[in-house]
Amino acid sequence: MSTAEQIMREIQKLPEPLAREVLDFIELKHGLKDRLAEELKLAQTPAMKHVWDNSEDEVWNDV
């Protein structure tokens, strides 16, 4: 069994949030995502939560 097959087998056992974390790591580690941009997104989340989570804009959640 190849390494990729072993990785896929193990990832399939993970709950979705952990699988997402593994994917994020792979993308950041290999330059598929901009690390600085991702860190900025994480940093802004707490400050923007009250703006993003409001009943007036609920219609946009389905887009």
Buried (B, 14 or more C-beta within 10 A) or exposed (E): EEEEEEEEEEEEEEEEEEBEEEEEEEBBEEEEBEEEEEEEEEEEEEEEEEEEEEEEEEEEEEE
